[in-house]
Amino acid sequence: MPRSPAPPGSHGRTGRPRVTSRTEIVAAARRLIDRDGWEKLTIRRLATELGVGATTLYHHIRDKDDLLVLLLNNYVEQLERPQLPSEPRDRVVAAATALHDALAFWPWAAEVLTVDGFVGLLDESALWMVEAIVAGAHDHGCTQAQAVDVFRGIWYYTVGEILVRAHSARRRAGDEHPADRGAFFGGLDASQVPHLAAIGDRWPALAARDTYCQGLRAFVDGLLPHAAPPAPPGAGG
């Protein structure tokens, strides 16, 4: 008795793993990260999540780093780009704020991007915030090296703020926050640290305020004038 024809696209093979698209891979990886954290993301766990073999995934991604770059590119490409101001200083502030807001929504990305070399692996379309900051600094009068210094300073400030807040939130969620174990600075010796002792237990509430934008403007105003090259001879009388 002749065999029934194979279904279209099956090529006569049985048990063939289903084709997995990059869209499916990104969605599954995000589920795993949201559930377990990016540190526990592995190719093997992702394959299990998708119901395929690990070898199937290697047709789409080379390794975990390649997967993380894919996730970051995909995430940034979905962000709405704000209309950036024409004035260089305001453009730097607006681009840095967009960078901060993106990382605040997905703090694990900040941790990944702190690894040397990761920013340089992103696609051009995912680097528009970096480009806008560097371009704004250049248009302000910075050299290329100075523009990189401006971005680096803003980057450190932004990532530091994001990670401190994210880690603090996780500790509070796990009832591990030091402030929950008693007085914060209230028990300090005022003769040794008078200002901290005066602030006392109000420190956690004061430190929890969102002052990023205020600090960013002050930071940029401090960086740009110092980074700008000296005026040419005879300029400005």
C-alpha positions in Angstrom: 0.0 0.0 0.0 1.5 3.3 -1.1 2.3 5.8 1.6 0.3 9.0 1.9 2.0 12.0 0.5 3.9 14.1 3.1 2.3 17.4 4.1 3.5 20.4 2.2 6.8 21.7 3.5 7.6 18.5 5.5 10.0 17.2 2.9 9.1 13.7 4.0 10.9 13.9 7.4 9.3 13.0 10.7 10.1 14.6 14.0 11.6 17.7 12.4 11.8 20.6 14.8 9.6 23.5 13.9 11.3 26.5 12.4 11.8 29.3 15.0 11.9 32.9 13.9 13.9 35.6 15.4 10.7 37.3 16.6 9.8 34.1 18.6 13.3 34.0 20.0 13.2 37.6 21.2 9.7 37.1 22.8 10.8 33.9 24.6 14.1 35.5 25.8 12.2 38.5 27.2 9.9 36.1 29.0 12.8 34.3 30.6 14.6 37.5 31.6 11.4 39.0 33.1 10.9 35.9 35.0 14.4 34.8 36.1 16.8 37.6 35.3 19.2 38.0 32.4 22.1 36.3 34.2 20.2 33.0 34.1 19.4 33.2 30.4 21.1 30.4 28.5 20.7 29.0 25.0 19.7 25.7 26.5 17.0 27.3 28.7 15.8 29.4 25.8 15.5 26.3 23.6 13.4 24.5 26.3 11.2 27.6 26.5 10.6 27.4 22.8 10.3 23.6 22.6 13.1 23.2 20.2 16.6 21.8 20.3 19.6 24.1 21.1 21.0 23.3 17.6 17.9 24.9 16.1 18.7 28.2 17.8 22.2 28.2 16.5 20.8 28.7 13.1 19.7 32.1 14.2 22.2 33.2 17.0 25.8 32.4 17.6 25.9 32.5 21.4 24.5 34.3 24.5 26.2 37.6 23.6 24.7 37.5 20.2 21.3 36.9 21.7 21.7 39.8 24.1 22.6 42.1 21.2 19.6 40.9 19.3 17.4 41.7 22.3 18.9 45.2 22.8 18.6 46.1 19.1 15.0 44.9 19.0 14.2 46.9 22.2 15.7 50.2 21.1 14.2 49.9 17.6 10.7 49.8 19.2 11.2 53.0 21.2 9.6 56.1 19.9 12.2 58.7 19.0 11.5 62.2 20.5 11.9 65.3 18.4 15.3 66.5 19.5 15.9 70.2 19.9 18.2 72.1 17.5 20.2 73.8 20.3 23.2 71.5 21.1 23.0 71.6 24.9 19.3 70.9 24.9 19.8 68.1 22.4 22.3 66.4 24.7 19.9 66.7 27.6 16.9 65.3 25.6 18.9 62.4 24.2 20.3 61.5 27.6 16.8 61.7 29.1 15.6 59.3 26.4 18.5 57.0 27.2 17.7 57.1 30.9 14.0 56.4 30.4 14.7 53.4 28.2 17.1 51.9 30.7 14.8 52.6 33.6 12.1 50.6 31.9 14.5 47.7 31.3 17.2 48.0 34.0 18.9 44.7 33.1 20.0 46.3 29.8 22.0 48.8 31.7 23.9 45.9 33.4 24.6 44.2 30.1 25.8 47.4 28.5 28.3 48.1 31.3 30.3 45.2 30.0 33.2 46.6 27.8 32.5 46.5 24.2 28.7 45.8 24.3 27.7 49.3 23.2 29.9 48.9 20.1 28.0 45.7 19.1 24.7 47.5 18.6 23.2 48.2 15.2 23.3 51.8 13.8 19.6 52.1 14.3 20.0 51.3 18.0 22.7 53.9 18.6 20.7 57.0 17.8 20.8 58.2 21.5 24.6 57.9 21.6 24.9 59.6 18.2 22.7 62.5 19.4 24.7 63.1 22.5 28.1 63.0 20.7 26.7 65.2 17.9 25.3 67.7 20.3 28.6 67.9 22.1 30.4 68.3 18.8 28.0 71.0 17.6 28.7 72.8 20.9 32.3 73.0 19.9 33.9 69.8 21.4 36.6 67.9 19.6 35.9 64.2 18.9 37.8 63.2 22.1 35.9 65.7 24.2 32.6 64.6 22.8 33.4 61.1 23.8 34.3 62.3 27.2 30.9 64.1 27.5 29.1 60.9 26.5 31.1 58.8 28.9 30.4 61.2 31.8 26.7 61.2 31.1 26.7 57.4 30.6 28.4 56.8 34.0 25.9 59.1 35.7 22.9 57.6 34.0 23.8 53.9 34.4 24.8 54.5 38.0 21.5 56.1 38.8 19.5 53.3 37.0 21.4 50.4 38.7 21.3 51.9 42.2 17.6 52.4 42.0 17.0 49.0 40.4 19.1 47.1 43.0 17.5 49.1 45.9 14.1 48.2 44.6 14.9 44.5 44.5 16.4 44.6 48.0 13.3 46.3 49.3 11.1 43.7 47.6 13.1 41.0 49.3 13.0 42.8 52.7 16.8 43.2 52.7 17.0 47.0 52.8 19.2 48.3 55.6 16.7 50.9 56.5 14.2 48.2 57.5 16.6 46.9 60.2 16.5 50.0 62.3 17.8 53.6 62.3 19.7 54.8 59.3 21.9 57.7 60.4 20.0 58.4 63.5 22.4 56.6 65.8 25.6 58.3 64.5 28.0 60.2 66.7 27.3 63.9 65.9 30.8 64.9 67.0 32.2 62.7 64.2 29.7 63.2 61.4 27.5 66.2 62.4 25.8 66.7 59.1 24.9 63.0 58.6 23.7 62.8 62.2 21.5 65.8 61.7 19.9 64.2 58.6 19.4 61.0 60.5 16.6 58.7 59.5 15.3 61.2 56.9 18.2 60.0 54.6 16.2 57.2 52.8 13.3 59.5 52.0 15.6 62.3 50.8 17.8 59.8 48.7 14.7 58.3 47.1 13.6 61.5 45.4 13.9 61.5 41.6 16.5 64.2 40.8 17.9 62.7 37.7 16.8 65.4 35.3 17.9 68.2 37.6 21.3 66.5 38.1 21.6 65.8 34.3 21.2 69.5 33.4 23.8 70.5 36.0 26.1 67.8 34.8 25.8 68.8 31.1 26.2 72.5 31.9 29.4 71.5 33.8 30.8 69.2 31.1 30.2 71.2 27.9 31.9 74.5 28.8 34.9 72.7 30.1 35.0 70.4 27.1 34.8 73.1 24.5 38.1 74.1 22.9 39.5 77.6 23.6 38.3 80.4 21.4 40.6 81.3 18.5 43.0 84.2 18.9 41.3 87.5 18.7 37.8 86.1 19.2 35.6 87.9 21.7 37.7 91.1 21.8 
